[in-house]
């Protein structure tokens, strides 16, 4: 059974996650809120199938981290 993460597509949430403490601002297509590793994996797989980049965010990360794409059998920096 697939575990589904909450995904927000609304303008306010996308604007809130478009920037960090730097001068960079990149508005995402959506913002996912996985609660565990299974949900995170499902989000990443769905993004890979759709050809959408994933920018992981969390403590100490920002918009300048590498974007990841599915390449054959593993993820690689895009």
Phi and psi in radians as a Rosetta constraint file:
Dihedral C 1 N 2 CA 2 C 2 CIRCULARHARMONIC -1.371 0.35
Dihedral N 2 CA 2 C 2 N 3 CIRCULARHARMONIC 2.323 0.35
Dihedral C 2 N 3 CA 3 C 3 CIRCULARHARMONIC -1.598 0.35
Dihedral N 3 CA 3 C 3 N 4 CIRCULARHARMONIC 2.306 0.35
Dihedral C 3 N 4 CA 4 C 4 CIRCULARHARMONIC -1.845 0.35
Dihedral N 4 CA 4 C 4 N 5 CIRCULARHARMONIC 2.229 0.35
Dihedral C 4 N 5 CA 5 C 5 CIRCULARHARMONIC -1.523 0.35
Dihedral N 5 CA 5 C 5 N 6 CIRCULARHARMONIC 2.678 0.35
Dihedral C 5 N 6 CA 6 C 6 CIRCULARHARMONIC -1.232 0.35
Dihedral N 6 CA 6 C 6 N 7 CIRCULARHARMONIC 2.295 0.35
Dihedral C 6 N 7 CA 7 C 7 CIRCULARHARMONIC -2.217 0.35
Dihedral N 7 CA 7 C 7 N 8 CIRCULARHARMONIC 2.236 0.35
Dihedral C 7 N 8 CA 8 C 8 CIRCULARHARMONIC -1.872 0.35
Dihedral N 8 CA 8 C 8 N 9 CIRCULARHARMONIC 2.330 0.35
Dihedral C 8 N 9 CA 9 C 9 CIRCULARHARMONIC -2.018 0.35
Dihedral N 9 CA 9 C 9 N 10 CIRCULARHARMONIC -0.004 0.35
Dihedral C 9 N 10 CA 10 C 10 CIRCULARHARMONIC -1.262 0.35
Dihedral N 10 CA 10 C 10 N 11 CIRCULARHARMONIC 2.691 0.35
Dihedral C 10 N 11 CA 11 C 11 CIRCULARHARMONIC -1.048 0.35
Dihedral N 11 CA 11 C 11 N 12 CIRCULARHARMONIC -0.763 0.35
Dihedral C 11 N 12 CA 12 C 12 CIRCULARHARMONIC -1.054 0.35
Dihedral N 12 CA 12 C 12 N 13 CIRCULARHARMONIC -0.852 0.35
Dihedral C 12 N 13 CA 13 C 13 CIRCULARHARMONIC -1.109 0.35
Dihedral N 13 CA 13 C 13 N 14 CIRCULARHARMONIC -0.752 0.35
Dihedral C 13 N 14 CA 14 C 14 CIRCULARHARMONIC -1.099 0.35
Dihedral N 14 CA 14 C 14 N 15 CIRCULARHARMONIC -0.659 0.35
Dihedral C 14 N 15 CA 15 C 15 CIRCULARHARMONIC -1.168 0.35
Dihedral N 15 CA 15 C 15 N 16 CIRCULARHARMONIC -0.700 0.35
Dihedral C 15 N 16 CA 16 C 16 CIRCULARHARMONIC -1.093 0.35
Dihedral N 16 CA 16 C 16 N 17 CIRCULARHARMONIC -0.591 0.35
Dihedral C 16 N 17 CA 17 C 17 CIRCULARHARMONIC -1.701 0.35
Dihedral N 17 CA 17 C 17 N 18 CIRCULARHARMONIC 0.176 0.35
Dihedral C 17 N 18 CA 18 C 18 CIRCULARHARMONIC -1.436 0.35
Dihedral N 18 CA 18 C 18 N 19 CIRCULARHARMONIC -0.225 0.35
Dihedral C 18 N 19 CA 19 C 19 CIRCULARHARMONIC -2.464 0.35
Dihedral N 19 CA 19 C 19 N 20 CIRCULARHARMONIC 2.816 0.35
Dihedral C 19 N 20 CA 20 C 20 CIRCULARHARMONIC -2.243 0.35
Dihedral N 20 CA 20 C 20 N 21 CIRCULARHARMONIC -2.663 0.35
Dihedral C 20 N 21 CA 21 C 21 CIRCULARHARMONIC -1.402 0.35
Dihedral N 21 CA 21 C 21 N 22 CIRCULARHARMONIC 0.113 0.35
Dihedral C 21 N 22 CA 22 C 22 CIRCULARHARMONIC -1.787 0.35
Dihedral N 22 CA 22 C 22 N 23 CIRCULARHARMONIC -3.012 0.35
Dihedral C 22 N 23 CA 23 C 23 CIRCULARHARMONIC -1.506 0.35
Dihedral N 23 CA 23 C 23 N 24 CIRCULARHARMONIC -0.122 0.35
Dihedral C 23 N 24 CA 24 C 24 CIRCULARHARMONIC -1.322 0.35
Dihedral N 24 CA 24 C 24 N 25 CIRCULARHARMONIC 2.517 0.35
Dihedral C 24 N 25 CA 25 C 25 CIRCULARHARMONIC -2.505 0.35
Dihedral N 25 CA 25 C 25 N 26 CIRCULARHARMONIC 2.033 0.35
Dihedral C 25 N 26 CA 26 C 26 CIRCULARHARMONIC -2.280 0.35
Dihedral N 26 CA 26 C 26 N 27 CIRCULARHARMONIC 1.984 0.35
Dihedral C 26 N 27 CA 27 C 27 CIRCULARHARMONIC -1.367 0.35
Dihedral N 27 CA 27 C 27 N 28 CIRCULARHARMONIC 2.135 0.35
Dihedral C 27 N 28 CA 28 C 28 CIRCULARHARMONIC -1.328 0.35
Dihedral N 28 CA 28 C 28 N 29 CIRCULARHARMONIC 2.787 0.35
Dihedral C 28 N 29 CA 29 C 29 CIRCULARHARMONIC -1.245 0.35
Dihedral N 29 CA 29 C 29 N 30 CIRCULARHARMONIC -0.567 0.35
Dihedral C 29 N 30 CA 30 C 30 CIRCULARHARMONIC -2.805 0.35
Dihedral N 30 CA 30 C 30 N 31 CIRCULARHARMONIC 2.903 0.35
Dihedral C 30 N 31 CA 31 C 31 CIRCULARHARMONIC -2.238 0.35
Dihedral N 31 CA 31 C 31 N 32 CIRCULARHARMONIC 2.159 0.35
Dihedral C 31 N 32 CA 32 C 32 CIRCULARHARMONIC -1.789 0.35
Dihedral N 32 CA 32 C 32 N 33 CIRCULARHARMONIC 2.543 0.35
Dihedral C 32 N 33 CA 33 C 33 CIRCULARHARMONIC -2.188 0.35
Dihedral N 33 CA 33 C 33 N 34 CIRCULARHARMONIC 1.227 0.35
Dihedral C 33 N 34 CA 34 C 34 CIRCULARHARMONIC -1.193 0.35
Dihedral N 34 CA 34 C 34 N 35 CIRCULARHARMONIC 2.519 0.35
Dihedral C 34 N 35 CA 35 C 35 CIRCULARHARMONIC -1.765 0.35
Dihedral N 35 CA 35 C 35 N 36 CIRCULARHARMONIC -0.155 0.35
Dihedral C 35 N 36 CA 36 C 36 CIRCULARHARMONIC -2.745 0.35
Dihedral N 36 CA 36 C 36 N 37 CIRCULARHARMONIC 3.092 0.35
Dihedral C 36 N 37 CA 37 C 37 CIRCULARHARMONIC -1.118 0.35
Dihedral N 37 CA 37 C 37 N 38 CIRCULARHARMONIC -0.636 0.35
Dihedral C 37 N 38 CA 38 C 38 CIRCULARHARMONIC -1.083 0.35
Dihedral N 38 CA 38 C 38 N 39 CIRCULARHARMONIC -0.791 0.35
Dihedral C 38 N 39 CA 39 C 39 CIRCULARHARMONIC -1.138 0.35
Dihedral N 39 CA 39 C 39 N 40 CIRCULARHARMONIC -0.716 0.35
Dihedral C 39 N 40 CA 40 C 40 CIRCULARHARMONIC -1.064 0.35
Dihedral N 40 CA 40 C 40 N 41 CIRCULARHARMONIC -0.757 0.35
Dihedral C 40 N 41 CA 41 C 41 CIRCULARHARMONIC -1.072 0.35
Dihedral N 41 CA 41 C 41 N 42 CIRCULARHARMONIC -0.725 0.35
Dihedral C 41 N 42 CA 42 C 42 CIRCULARHARMONIC -1.125 0.35
Dihedral N 42 CA 42 C 42 N 43 CIRCULARHARMONIC -0.686 0.35
Dihedral C 42 N 43 CA 43 C 43 CIRCULARHARMONIC -1.109 0.35
Dihedral N 43 CA 43 C 43 N 44 CIRCULARHARMONIC -0.795 0.35
Dihedral C 43 N 44 CA 44 C 44 CIRCULARHARMONIC -1.138 0.35
Dihedral N 44 CA 44 C 44 N 45 CIRCULARHARMONIC -0.732 0.35
Dihedral C 44 N 45 CA 45 C 45 CIRCULARHARMONIC -1.094 0.35
Dihedral N 45 CA 45 C 45 N 46 CIRCULARHARMONIC -0.777 0.35
Dihedral C 45 N 46 CA 46 C 46 CIRCULARHARMONIC -1.100 0.35
Dihedral N 46 CA 46 C 46 N 47 CIRCULARHARMONIC -0.711 0.35
Dihedral C 46 N 47 CA 47 C 47 CIRCULARHARMONIC -1.130 0.35
Dihedral N 47 CA 47 C 47 N 48 CIRCULARHARMONIC -0.731 0.35
Dihedral C 47 N 48 CA 48 C 48 CIRCULARHARMONIC -1.088 0.35
Dihedral N 48 CA 48 C 48 N 49 CIRCULARHARMONIC -0.748 0.35
Dihedral C 48 N 49 CA 49 C 49 CIRCULARHARMONIC -1.104 0.35
Dihedral N 49 CA 49 C 49 N 50 CIRCULARHARMONIC -0.559 0.35
Dihedral C 49 N 50 CA 50 C 50 CIRCULARHARMONIC -1.545 0.35
Dihedral N 50 CA 50 C 50 N 51 CIRCULARHARMONIC -0.087 0.35
Dihedral C 50 N 51 CA 51 C 51 CIRCULARHARMONIC 1.277 0.35
Dihedral N 51 CA 51 C 51 N 52 CIRCULARHARMONIC 0.498 0.35
Dihedral C 51 N 52 CA 52 C 52 CIRCULARHARMONIC -1.832 0.35
Dihedral N 52 CA 52 C 52 N 53 CIRCULARHARMONIC 2.364 0.35
Dihedral C 52 N 53 CA 53 C 53 CIRCULARHARMONIC -1.213 0.35
Dihedral N 53 CA 53 C 53 N 54 CIRCULARHARMONIC 2.639 0.35
Dihedral C 53 N 54 CA 54 C 54 CIRCULARHARMONIC -2.064 0.35
Dihedral N 54 CA 54 C 54 N 55 CIRCULARHARMONIC 2.258 0.35
Dihedral C 54 N 55 CA 55 C 55 CIRCULARHARMONIC -2.015 0.35
Dihedral N 55 CA 55 C 55 N 56 CIRCULARHARMONIC 1.825 0.35
Dihedral C 55 N 56 CA 56 C 56 CIRCULARHARMONIC -1.228 0.35
Dihedral N 56 CA 56 C 56 N 57 CIRCULARHARMONIC 2.418 0.35
Dihedral C 56 N 57 CA 57 C 57 CIRCULARHARMONIC -2.204 0.35
Dihedral N 57 CA 57 C 57 N 58 CIRCULARHARMONIC 2.608 0.35
Dihedral C 57 N 58 CA 58 C 58 CIRCULARHARMONIC 3.051 0.35
Dihedral N 58 CA 58 C 58 N 59 CIRCULARHARMONIC -2.921 0.35
Dihedral C 58 N 59 CA 59 C 59 CIRCULARHARMONIC -1.034 0.35
Dihedral N 59 CA 59 C 59 N 60 CIRCULARHARMONIC 2.101 0.35
Dihedral C 59 N 60 CA 60 C 60 CIRCULARHARMONIC 1.452 0.35
Dihedral N 60 CA 60 C 60 N 61 CIRCULARHARMONIC 0.043 0.35
Dihedral C 60 N 61 CA 61 C 61 CIRCULARHARMONIC -1.872 0.35
Dihedral N 61 CA 61 C 61 N 62 CIRCULARHARMONIC 2.852 0.35
Dihedral C 61 N 62 CA 62 C 62 CIRCULARHARMONIC -2.608 0.35
Dihedral N 62 CA 62 C 62 N 63 CIRCULARHARMONIC -2.974 0.35
Dihedral C 62 N 63 CA 63 C 63 CIRCULARHARMONIC -1.257 0.35
Dihedral N 63 CA 63 C 63 N 64 CIRCULARHARMONIC -0.257 0.35
Dihedral C 63 N 64 CA 64 C 64 CIRCULARHARMONIC -1.503 0.35
Dihedral N 64 CA 64 C 64 N 65 CIRCULARHARMONIC 0.035 0.35
Dihedral C 64 N 65 CA 65 C 65 CIRCULARHARMONIC -1.227 0.35
Dihedral N 65 CA 65 C 65 N 66 CIRCULARHARMONIC 2.796 0.35
Dihedral C 65 N 66 CA 66 C 66 CIRCULARHARMONIC -1.120 0.35
Dihedral N 66 CA 66 C 66 N 67 CIRCULARHARMONIC 2.547 0.35
Dihedral C 66 N 67 CA 67 C 67 CIRCULARHARMONIC -1.519 0.35
Dihedral N 67 CA 67 C 67 N 68 CIRCULARHARMONIC 2.488 0.35
Dihedral C 67 N 68 CA 68 C 68 CIRCULARHARMONIC -1.974 0.35
Dihedral N 68 CA 68 C 68 N 69 CIRCULARHARMONIC 2.415 0.35
Dihedral C 68 N 69 CA 69 C 69 CIRCULARHARMONIC -2.258 0.35
Dihedral N 69 CA 69 C 69 N 70 CIRCULARHARMONIC 2.583 0.35
Dihedral C 69 N 70 CA 70 C 70 CIRCULARHARMONIC -1.298 0.35
Dihedral N 70 CA 70 C 70 N 71 CIRCULARHARMONIC 2.212 0.35
Dihedral C 70 N 71 CA 71 C 71 CIRCULARHARMONIC -2.255 0.35
Dihedral N 71 CA 71 C 71 N 72 CIRCULARHARMONIC 1.645 0.35
Dihedral C 71 N 72 CA 72 C 72 CIRCULARHARMONIC 1.271 0.35
Dihedral N 72 CA 72 C 72 N 73 CIRCULARHARMONIC -1.674 0.35
Dihedral C 72 N 73 CA 73 C 73 CIRCULARHARMONIC -2.104 0.35
Dihedral N 73 CA 73 C 73 N 74 CIRCULARHARMONIC 0.224 0.35
Dihedral C 73 N 74 CA 74 C 74 CIRCULARHARMONIC -2.750 0.35
Dihedral N 74 CA 74 C 74 N 75 CIRCULARHARMONIC 2.957 0.35
Dihedral C 74 N 75 CA 75 C 75 CIRCULARHARMONIC -1.568 0.35
Dihedral N 75 CA 75 C 75 N 76 CIRCULARHARMONIC 2.471 0.35
Dihedral C 75 N 76 CA 76 C 76 CIRCULARHARMONIC -2.331 0.35
Dihedral N 76 CA 76 C 76 N 77 CIRCULARHARMONIC 2.651 0.35
Dihedral C 76 N 77 CA 77 C 77 CIRCULARHARMONIC -1.119 0.35
Dihedral N 77 CA 77 C 77 N 78 CIRCULARHARMONIC 2.340 0.35
